């Protein structure tokens, strides 16, 4: 029987590693076969020598995440323990080894959850990434940040931002103003993200030069987008035909990020969402990654997560099967 005691600067530091939830420590005991006792600023581990070393490794990884500024949620904690229990140490080393920092003109951005870090890593490795999940998970914000970072490093020549203008339908041409004024309300969230990262004057200049382009999804038809970072936001409001049209715009040295929330589909009931269908069609293709966020990745006001959870409970009552959910 081996024993090890890990000490931390304050009780708060230790609590941050396992979310301050005793049930998380029970997960470690069950999957890694060691006994844990947490008190104040120390953690005692008892068990076979190999099991104690695995738990030490676990809390070393968790502490690396904490020092990188990543909040450790219960879902993340369980996922990491399960990965370590499967013996996939190398994948954890790759995940935690280096801090992930996105540098823009106005601010430096670091992922705040493990889900966000995995999402950013996916964008760095894959030409096409889908970010699917609830509001407040940072899926659009991080895509814009990564795009601007690549633009500032001259790794891409332009950024193309697009959304389906569902509410406008076919009446877009009858709205007052030029094209930019007509579609601005639909692209406002993308502008808001950009203004966090670039000076307003630079956004105006880059937009006038076409380095940053904004356009409704319908205006993508017939184009090939080379050396660009293309973001399709609110993709749950695309039809399957629109989704295929958009994805086939991918040109040489370009990247695409598609973001959406499957709980916020505004299409008529008679129309299928292209974002629902695409997961079944493209899953398993090399170079395409479908990243799913959960409520644990919400980084807005704490009430946002509670609102999402309340709606989930309302739509899926305990004991009610999926077949009975209307």
N, C-alpha and C positions, 0 to 999 in steps of 0.2 A: 504494500500500500504506500503510495506516494502522496505528499502534501506540498502545496505551493500557496503562497500568499502574495497577491498583487495589490500594490498600494497606489493611490492616486492623490493629487494635490488637495482635493476637497471632496466631500460627499457628492457635490453637484457633478463633478467630473465623472465619478463612477456611475451615477444615475443616468447620465446622458448616454452611456454605452449600452444600456439595456432598457431604456425608456422608463426607468423607475418602476417597472411592472414586475412583480414577483413571478407571474406566470411565464414571463420570458425566460427567467432562470430555470424554471421547470422544464422548458423545451430543451435547454442545454443538457440538463441532467438526463432527460429521456433519450436524446439522440446521440450524445457524446459519452454517456455512461460514466459520469463523474458526479460527485456531491458538491454543491456550492452553498456557501454561506456569505451573504453580503452584510457588512456592518460599517456604517459611517463611510470612511474613505478607503476601506480595504475589502478584498474579496478572497476568501479561502477556498481552495479547490482540493478535493480529496478523491483518490481513485487509483487505478493502475497507472504506472508511469506514462505509458503511451497516451492514455486518455487525458491525463493532466496536461501533457504537452500540447494536445489538440485544443484544449480549452484555453491555455495560455496563448496559443496562436490566434484563436478566435478573438480574444479581447485585445490582442495586439492589432489585428486588422481593424476592429471597431474603433480603437483609439486613433489609428491613422485617419479614418474617416472623420472623426470628431475634430482632429487638428486641421483638417482640410476645410472645415466649416460646414460639413454635411450633417444634417440632422438625421438621427437614426430612429426611424419609426418602427413600430412593432412588426409590421409586414416585412420590412427590410431585414430586421433582426432574424426573424424565422427563416427567411430565404437564405441568409448567409449561413446560419447554423446547418440547414439542410444541405447546402452545397459542401460545407466542410465535412459533414457526416458521410457524404458520397465519395469523399477523398479527392475532390476537385480543387486541390490547393493552388495549382498554377493559375486557374481562372480567377481565383480570389486575389492572388498576387498581382495579376494584370489589372484587376479592377481597382485595387487600393494603392498600387505602387506609386503612382504619380498624381499630384493635385491637378485638377482640370480647371483651367482658367481661360475665360474668353475676354480678350482685350478689345475695347472699342474706344472711340474718341473721348467719350464723356465718362465712362465708368468701366470698372472691371467686374466681370460677372462670374460667379462660381455656382455650380449646382448645389441646391439646398437639400435634395433628397437623393437616395440611391437611384431611384427611378429616373431622375433628371440626369444623373451622371451617366447611366447606361444609355439614355437617349442621345446625349451629346457624343458619347463614344461611337454610337451607331452612325450619327451624321458624319463623323470623321472617317468612317470606314466604308460606308455604302453610298453609291450614287443616288439611290432612291430610298427614302425613309418615310414611313407613315407613323405619325404621332397621334394616337387615338386615346381619348380619355376625357374626364369631366373638366368643367371650368376651374381655373385657378391652378392647374398643374404646370403651367409654364411652357406648354408645348409650342405655342406660336411665338412667344417672347424669346425662347431659346433658339428657335429656328432663325428669327430675325437677327439675333445677336451673333450667331455663327456666320450668317451670310455677310453681315457688316464687317466682322473680323477678317474674313477671307478677302473682302473687297479692299480693305485697308492694307492688306499684305500683298495686293496685286495678284492674288491666286485665282481670281475671277475678274471678268471685265464688267459685269453688270448684275443687278438684282432685279428680278421680275416678281412682283407681288400681285396676286389675283384672288378673287373670291367670286362665287356665284351670286349674282344680284337677284335672289329669289323673289323678294318683294316687288321689284320693279318689273319682273317678267319681260314681256315684249314691249313694254311702254317706255323703256329707257330713253328712246329718242325723243319723246315728248316732254321730258323733264327740262326745266330751264337751265341755261348755262352750257359751258363747253363740256367735253367728255370728262375732264378731271373733276369739275364741279358736280357732275351727275353721279359719278361713282364714289366720290369721297365718303359719303355716309357709310357705304358698305366696306370701305377699306380703312375706316377710322382706327380700329384696333391695331392694324399694322403700322399706321402712322404714329400712334401713341408709343408703340415699342421703339420705333426708330428715333423718336424725339428724346428718349432716354439715353440714346447712344451716340447721336450725332447732333451738332449744332443746327438750329433751324435754318440758318443761312446756307449751310452746306447741303442740307436736304433739298432746298429749293434749287440750288445750282446743279446738283447731281440729277435732279428730276428733269430740269430743263435740258440737260445734255443727253438725257436718255440712259444715263448710267443706272439710275433707279427708275424703273418703269412700273406704273400701276395701271391695271386694266381689268375689266370684268372678264370672267371666264370665256364668254362667247367670243371675245376678240382674240383668243389664242388659236382659233381654228385656222389651219393652213400654214402655220408657222413652224420653223425649226429653230430652237433656242440653243445656240452654241455659246460655250464659255460663260455660262450664266448660273446663278443660284436662283432657282424658281420655287416660290412658296405658294401653294394652294391652301388657303385658309377656309374654314367652315365647309370642309369637303363632304360633310354628311348631307349637304343640300345639292350635291351633284347627282345627275342621273347616271346609270351605267354607261350610256353613250358619251356623256360629257367626260366621265372619268377616263375612259379609254382614249378619247380625243386628247385630253390633257397629257396623259402619260406618254403618248407617242410623239409629243413635241420635243422630247429629250434629245439634245444634240451633242456634238463632240465637246468633251471637257466640261460638261454641265452636271449639275446636281439638282435633285428635286426633293422637297419636303412637303408632305401632304398632311394637314392637321384637321382634326374634326372630333366631334362629340356625338356619339350615336344616340344619346338621349335627347338631342336637340334638333331633330329632323323637322324641317319646315316644308318639305315637299308635299304636294297633294297626296292623299292616301293611295291614289291609283298608281303612283310612281314609286319605283324601288330606288333606294339610295345606292349610288355607286360605291360609297364607302363600305356599306354592308357587304356588297358582292365581292369587292376587290380582295378581301382577306382570303376568301375561298379560292379565288382564281390565281393569285400571285404567290401564295405561301410556298416557301421552299425554293424559290428562284434565287440563285446566288447574286448578290449585289442589291437585293431588295430586302429591307427589314421592316417588319411590322412591330412597332413598340407600343405596348398598351400601358397607360397610366392607370393608377387606382386612386381611390379617395385618399389614401395615405400620402399621395404626392401633392396634395393641395397645399399651396404655400400662401394663399391669401389670408384674410381675417379668419381666426379659428372657427367662427360661426359658419363659414362657407362649408367646411367639412361636415359639420353637424347638419346643415341643411341638406347636403347631398345624401348623407346617411338616412335622414328622415324620409326623403323621397324614395330611396331604395326600399325602406321598410314598408312604406305605403303601397308601392307597386308590387312588392313581393312579400306578402305576409308570411310569417313562419308557419310551416305546415301546409302551405298552398303550393301545389306542383306547378311547374312551368306551363303545363297544358291548360291549367285553369286560369292563368293570368291573362286578363283581357288586354 
